[in-house]
Amino acid sequence: VLKDVSMAELMRALEAVRQGTASLDPAVTHRVMAMLRQKNAQRNPFKDLTERELRVLFLVAQGKTNTVIAEELVLSEKTVRNYVSLVITKLGFTNRVEAATFAMQNRIEDFLPETDLEDND
């Protein structure tokens, strides 16, 4: 609790702790969430990828072929191959399986804009 909390709020917080739960002031919660968002932004394992490269990697991680990715993104297969090669190089891998595994382990879906997730449901 914050130091300027009312007596009633302090009593509620103490009762919550006594019952084994937690009590956080909304101002503290807001600050903690802002710090977590900032840390997540700094830890983005896909920060070097463009939005298009991120989309391609997401589809690769779903096990889709270059042909299917090309159809979904309205690109040529050659362009998709180039994107896949670029993503693999940027991430420091040697093949698409390594890149796909990395994408899944690092929850690539958390780094996609909402529209990308809706399009692929």
C-alpha positions as CSV (number, residue, x, y, z in Angstrom):
1,V,0.0,0.0,0.0
2,L,1.0,3.6,-0.5
3,K,1.9,5.7,2.5
4,D,-1.1,8.1,2.0
5,V,-3.6,5.3,2.1
6,S,-6.8,5.7,4.3
7,M,-7.2,3.7,7.5
8,A,-10.0,1.7,5.9
9,E,-7.9,0.8,2.8
10,L,-5.0,-0.2,5.1
11,M,-7.3,-2.5,7.1
12,R,-8.6,-4.1,3.8
13,A,-5.0,-4.6,2.7
14,L,-4.0,-6.2,6.0
15,E,-7.1,-8.5,5.9
16,A,-6.2,-9.6,2.4
17,V,-2.7,-10.4,3.4
18,R,-4.0,-12.3,6.5
19,Q,-6.1,-14.4,4.2
20,G,-3.2,-15.2,2.0
21,T,-4.0,-12.9,-0.9
22,A,-2.4,-9.7,-2.2
23,S,-3.5,-6.2,-2.2
24,L,-2.0,-3.7,-4.6
25,D,-3.0,0.0,-5.0
26,P,-4.1,0.7,-8.6
27,A,-1.3,3.3,-8.9
28,V,1.3,0.7,-8.0
29,T,-0.3,-1.8,-10.4
30,H,-0.2,0.7,-13.2
31,R,3.5,1.4,-12.5
32,V,4.4,-2.3,-12.4
33,M,2.5,-3.0,-15.6
34,A,4.3,-0.2,-17.3
35,M,7.7,-1.5,-16.2
36,L,6.8,-5.0,-17.4
37,R,5.7,-3.7,-20.8
38,Q,9.0,-1.8,-21.1
39,K,11.0,-4.9,-20.2
40,N,9.1,-7.0,-22.7
41,A,9.8,-4.4,-25.4
42,Q,13.5,-4.5,-24.6
43,R,13.5,-8.3,-24.7
44,N,11.7,-8.7,-28.0
45,P,13.6,-11.5,-29.7
46,F,12.2,-10.5,-33.0
47,K,13.2,-6.8,-32.8
48,D,15.4,-7.0,-35.9
49,L,12.6,-8.3,-38.1
50,T,10.3,-6.2,-40.2
51,E,6.5,-6.6,-39.8
52,R,6.4,-8.6,-43.1
53,E,9.3,-10.8,-42.0
54,L,7.5,-11.4,-38.7
55,R,4.4,-12.5,-40.5
56,V,6.3,-14.8,-42.7
57,L,8.1,-16.4,-39.7
58,F,4.8,-16.8,-37.9
59,L,3.4,-18.7,-40.9
60,V,6.6,-20.8,-41.2
61,A,6.2,-21.6,-37.4
62,Q,2.7,-22.9,-38.2
63,G,4.3,-25.4,-40.6
64,K,3.0,-23.7,-43.7
65,T,4.9,-24.2,-47.0
66,N,6.2,-21.3,-49.1
67,T,3.4,-21.9,-51.6
68,V,0.7,-21.5,-48.9
69,I,2.5,-18.5,-47.4
70,A,2.7,-16.9,-50.8
71,E,-1.0,-17.4,-51.3
72,E,-2.0,-16.1,-47.8
73,L,0.2,-13.0,-48.1
74,V,-0.4,-12.4,-51.8
75,L,3.3,-12.7,-52.7
76,S,5.2,-14.8,-55.2
77,E,6.8,-18.0,-54.0
78,K,10.3,-16.5,-54.8
79,T,9.5,-13.5,-52.6
80,V,8.5,-15.8,-49.8
81,R,11.7,-17.8,-50.2
82,N,13.7,-14.6,-50.0
83,Y,11.9,-13.5,-46.8
84,V,12.4,-16.9,-45.2
85,S,16.2,-16.8,-46.1
86,L,16.4,-13.2,-44.7
87,V,14.7,-14.2,-41.5
88,I,16.9,-17.2,-41.0
89,T,20.0,-15.1,-41.6
90,K,18.8,-12.2,-39.3
91,L,18.1,-14.7,-36.4
92,G,21.4,-16.5,-36.9
93,F,20.0,-19.9,-37.8
94,T,20.8,-22.3,-40.7
95,N,17.3,-23.6,-41.6
96,R,13.6,-22.9,-41.3
97,V,13.1,-25.6,-38.7
98,E,15.4,-23.8,-36.3
99,A,13.7,-20.5,-37.0
100,A,10.3,-22.0,-36.5
101,T,11.3,-23.7,-33.3
102,F,12.7,-20.4,-32.0
103,A,9.5,-18.6,-33.0
104,M,7.3,-21.0,-31.1
105,Q,9.6,-21.0,-28.0
106,N,9.5,-17.2,-27.9
107,R,5.8,-17.0,-28.5
108,I,5.9,-15.1,-31.8
109,E,2.1,-14.6,-31.6
110,D,2.7,-12.2,-28.7
111,F,4.6,-9.9,-31.1
112,L,2.2,-9.8,-34.0
113,P,-0.4,-7.1,-34.5
114,E,-3.9,-8.3,-33.5
115,T,-5.1,-8.4,-37.2
116,D,-2.5,-11.0,-38.0
117,L,-3.9,-13.4,-35.4
118,E,-7.4,-12.8,-36.5
119,D,-6.5,-13.6,-40.1
120,N,-4.9,-16.9,-39.2
121,D,-7.5,-18.4,-36.8
